[in-house]
Amino acid sequence: MSITINADLEYIKSRLNISDAKMEVYQNKTVDEIIEAEAAQGNQEAIQLAADMFTSVNSLIELFRLSDENNKLVILKSMNSSQLDELVPMLETDDLVEGLRYFNQDKLLELIGDIPKEELIKVVFELFSQTQIIQFMPEKEIDKFLTSYEMDKGMLLNNLQRLPELYLQQMMESITGEETRDNSQEIIRQMAQLGDAEYKQAIQNLQPAQKQDLTYKLTTSDNKLYERFDTGAYTSIINRERDKEDMVKAMGVIKPEYLQKMIVQLPQDLQAVVTTQIDTEKFADALITKFPELIAEFVAG
């Protein structure tokens, strides 16, 4: 048996009331052989234990000393990848997050790039303030955001009016080629009448700081707008501005179902190590209900 046999024999000796002298006789036998021999001699506890190994969580925990992570690991390493995958959903969120430390930063960036955008944004908000997000966002992303067909033109013009009048005048001059002294309200009226191409060009001609300010005003009024920026823009910012430790901590906000999909991408030996954190009773119950053949293998030695 791969699990430390002395520990198991001590439990069996106590449970079956076997004398020291008889245990000497059994010293080279497997757990299965000892139980079978005792049952043949009419030991009712042996008969009961033979059943309990496959039905009783507490008996299995005692027999295999499953509270010891090393013993868990021996069993987990005997499992195939699909069996390990079945156990991952039983891990707590904190354990899943700890398991992410086995990935390098490049892989973590790939993993968060594959989750739904709303989940990615949750991670981004953990890592950066809204001001920082807009500050770090590339200008071409902001241009694309402001001029996208999805952008509500009325909402954008209403927020544009809140920028300093001087910058609005400069924006309009960049399109008309003529100096203007019009006030903000008049410029916004003119903007609303521009053709699509001129309108978009006018927005892009704003000073970078003013485009950031406009973007900030829009996104803070509706956080769902953050989902319109490209995933690649976010992962690039994270890679440049934060380290692996920051990322792992922030990823705790991701829904467990997506963290689980990440953990099953670990190499099998590392996935086994992460899964040792599973609650002992849940583990024992899974062995009984899902993998009784493994119990039989370990008992047989």
C-alpha positions in Angstrom: 0.0 0.0 0.0 1.4 3.4 -1.0 0.0 5.2 2.1 2.2 4.7 5.2 1.1 1.2 6.2 2.0 1.6 9.9 -0.5 4.3 10.3 -3.2 2.2 8.8 -2.3 -0.9 10.8 -2.6 1.1 14.0 -6.2 2.0 13.2 -7.0 -1.6 12.2 -5.5 -2.9 15.4 -7.6 -0.6 17.5 -10.8 -1.0 15.5 -10.6 -4.8 15.3 -9.2 -5.3 18.8 -6.3 -7.3 17.5 -3.6 -8.2 20.0 0.1 -7.2 19.6 1.0 -10.9 19.1 -1.5 -11.4 16.3 -0.4 -8.1 14.7 3.1 -9.6 14.5 1.6 -12.4 12.4 -0.1 -9.8 10.1 2.9 -7.6 9.7 3.6 -8.5 6.1 -0.1 -8.6 5.0 -2.2 -6.0 3.3 -5.1 -4.2 4.9 -7.4 -6.3 2.7 -5.8 -9.6 3.8 -5.9 -8.7 7.5 -9.6 -7.8 7.4 -10.4 -10.9 5.4 -8.5 -13.1 7.9 -10.2 -11.5 10.9 -13.7 -11.8 9.2 -13.0 -15.5 8.5 -12.4 -15.9 12.2 -15.8 -14.4 13.0 -14.5 -10.9 14.0 -17.7 -8.9 13.6 -15.8 -5.6 13.6 -13.8 -6.9 10.6 -17.0 -7.6 8.7 -18.3 -4.2 9.6 -15.0 -2.5 8.6 -15.1 -4.2 5.2 -18.4 -2.5 4.6 -17.5 0.8 6.2 -14.5 1.3 3.9 -16.9 1.8 1.0 -19.8 3.5 2.9 -18.5 5.5 5.9 -16.7 8.8 5.4 -15.3 8.7 9.0 -14.0 5.2 8.7 -12.3 5.9 5.4 -10.7 9.1 6.9 -9.4 7.1 9.8 -8.2 4.1 7.7 -6.3 6.2 5.2 -5.5 9.1 7.6 -6.8 11.5 5.1 -6.4 14.5 7.3 -2.7 14.2 6.4 -2.2 16.0 3.1 0.6 13.7 2.2 -1.7 10.7 2.3 -4.3 12.7 0.2 -1.5 13.4 -2.3 -0.6 9.7 -2.7 -4.2 9.0 -3.7 -4.5 12.0 -5.9 -1.4 11.1 -7.8 -2.9 7.7 -8.6 -5.8 9.4 -10.3 -6.0 10.2 -14.0 -6.7 13.7 -15.3 -10.5 13.3 -15.7 -10.8 12.0 -12.1 -8.8 15.0 -10.8 -11.0 17.3 -12.8 -14.1 16.0 -11.0 -12.6 17.1 -7.7 -11.6 20.6 -8.6 -15.2 22.0 -8.2 -15.0 20.9 -4.5 -12.2 23.3 -3.8 -12.9 26.6 -2.0 -12.3 29.8 -3.9 -9.2 30.7 -1.8 -7.7 27.3 -2.6 -8.4 27.8 -6.3 -6.7 31.2 -6.2 -3.7 29.8 -4.4 -3.4 27.2 -7.2 -3.0 30.0 -9.7 0.5 30.7 -8.3 1.7 27.6 -10.2 1.2 29.5 -13.5 3.7 32.1 -14.7 2.5 35.6 -15.5 2.2 35.0 -19.2 -0.1 32.1 -18.7 -2.2 34.1 -16.1 -2.6 36.8 -18.7 -3.7 34.3 -21.3 -6.2 32.8 -18.8 -7.8 36.1 -17.9 -8.0 36.9 -21.5 -10.2 33.9 -22.1 -12.8 34.7 -19.4 -16.0 36.7 -20.1 -15.3 40.4 -20.4 -17.4 41.2 -17.3 -15.2 38.9 -15.2 -12.0 40.5 -16.6 -13.3 44.0 -15.7 -13.8 42.8 -12.1 -10.1 41.9 -12.0 -9.1 45.2 -13.6 -11.1 47.1 -11.0 -9.2 45.2 -8.3 -5.9 46.2 -9.8 -6.6 49.9 -10.8 -8.7 52.9 -10.0 -11.0 54.1 -12.7 -8.8 57.1 -13.2 -5.8 54.8 -13.7 -7.6 52.6 -16.2 -8.3 55.6 -18.4 -4.9 57.0 -17.9 -3.2 53.8 -19.0 -5.5 53.1 -21.9 -3.8 53.6 -25.3 -5.1 56.6 -27.2 -6.1 54.5 -30.2 -8.4 52.5 -27.8 -9.9 55.7 -26.5 -10.4 56.9 -30.1 -12.1 53.7 -31.0 -14.3 53.8 -27.9 -15.4 57.4 -28.4 -16.2 56.9 -32.1 -17.7 53.4 -32.1 -21.1 53.0 -33.7 -22.2 51.6 -30.3 -21.5 54.9 -28.6 -24.7 56.9 -27.9 -24.1 60.1 -29.7 -26.5 62.1 -27.5 -24.8 60.9 -24.3 -21.4 61.7 -25.8 -22.4 65.2 -26.8 -23.9 65.9 -23.4 -20.7 65.0 -21.7 -18.6 66.8 -24.4 -20.3 70.0 -23.3 -18.8 69.6 -19.9 -15.2 70.1 -21.3 -13.5 73.5 -21.2 -14.9 75.7 -23.9 -11.4 76.5 -25.3 -10.8 72.8 -26.2 -14.2 72.6 -27.9 -13.3 75.7 -29.9 -10.0 74.1 -30.9 -11.7 70.9 -31.8 -14.2 72.6 -34.1 -11.4 74.8 -35.7 -9.5 71.6 -36.6 -12.5 70.5 -38.7 -13.6 73.8 -40.3 -10.1 75.4 -40.6 -11.6 78.6 -39.3 -11.2 80.4 -35.9 -14.4 80.3 -33.7 -15.5 82.2 -30.7 -18.7 80.2 -30.3 -19.7 79.1 -26.9 -19.9 75.4 -25.8 -23.6 75.1 -26.4 -23.3 76.4 -30.0 -20.4 74.1 -30.7 -22.3 71.1 -29.5 -25.2 72.1 -31.8 -22.8 72.3 -34.7 -21.2 69.0 -33.8 -24.6 67.3 -33.9 -25.1 68.4 -37.5 -21.7 67.2 -38.7 -21.5 64.2 -41.0 -20.4 60.9 -39.5 -16.8 61.2 -40.8 -16.3 64.8 -39.7 -18.0 64.1 -36.4 -15.6 61.2 -35.6 -12.6 63.2 -36.8 -13.5 66.1 -34.6 -13.7 63.8 -31.5 -10.3 62.3 -32.4 -8.8 65.8 -32.8 -9.4 66.6 -29.1 -6.3 66.8 -27.0 -5.4 63.4 -25.4 -6.0 64.7 -21.9 -9.5 65.9 -23.0 -10.3 62.6 -24.6 -9.3 60.9 -21.4 -11.5 63.3 -19.4 -14.5 62.7 -21.7 -14.0 58.9 -21.6 -13.8 59.1 -17.8 -17.0 61.0 -17.6 -18.8 58.5 -19.8 -17.5 55.3 -18.1 -18.1 56.5 -14.6 -21.7 57.2 -15.5 -22.0 53.6 -16.8 -19.4 51.0 -15.8 -20.7 48.6 -18.4 -18.9 50.8 -20.9 -15.6 49.5 -19.7 -16.5 46.2 -21.5 -16.1 48.0 -24.9 -12.3 48.2 -24.6 -10.4 45.3 -26.1 -9.4 42.5 -23.9 -5.8 42.8 -25.3 -5.6 46.4 -24.1 -6.4 45.4 -20.6 -4.0 42.4 -20.5 -1.2 44.7 -21.9 -1.9 47.3 -19.2 -1.9 44.6 -16.5 1.3 43.1 -17.8 3.0 46.4 -17.9 1.8 47.9 -14.6 1.4 44.9 -12.2 3.3 41.8 -11.2 2.2 38.2 -10.8 1.5 38.5 -7.1 -0.9 41.5 -7.8 -2.6 39.5 -10.4 -3.2 36.4 -8.3 -4.7 38.4 -5.4 -7.0 40.3 -7.8 -8.2 37.1 -9.5 -10.1 36.1 -6.3 -13.1 38.1 -7.6 -13.5 35.8 -10.6 -16.5 33.4 -10.4 -15.4 30.0 -9.1 -16.5 28.2 -12.3 -13.9 30.2 -14.3 -11.2 29.6 -11.7 -11.9 25.9 -11.9 -11.4 25.9 -15.6 -8.0 27.5 -15.1 -6.9 25.0 -12.5 -7.6 22.0 -14.7 -5.1 23.5 -17.1 -2.2 22.8 -14.7 0.0 19.8 -15.3 -1.5 16.8 -13.7 1.1 16.6 -10.9 0.5 20.2 -9.9 -3.2 19.8 -10.1 -2.9 16.9 -7.6 -1.0 19.2 -5.2 -3.6 21.9 -5.4 -6.4 19.4 -4.9 -4.9 18.3 -1.5 -6.6 21.4 -0.1 -10.0 19.8 -0.6 -12.1 19.4 2.5 -11.2 16.0 4.0 -14.8 14.9 4.4 -15.7 15.9 0.9 -12.6 14.0 -0.4 -13.6 10.9 1.5 -17.1 11.1 0.3 -15.9 11.5 -3.3 -13.7 8.4 -3.0 -16.7 6.4 -1.8 -19.3 7.7 -4.3 -17.2 8.3 -7.3 -14.0 6.3 -7.1 -14.6 3.1 -5.0 -12.2 1.2 -7.3 -9.4 3.4 -5.9 -10.3 2.4 -2.4 -10.2 -1.2 -3.4 -6.7 -0.8 -5.0 -5.2 0.9 -1.9 -6.8 -1.6 0.5 -5.5 -4.5 -1.6 -2.0 -3.0 -1.4 
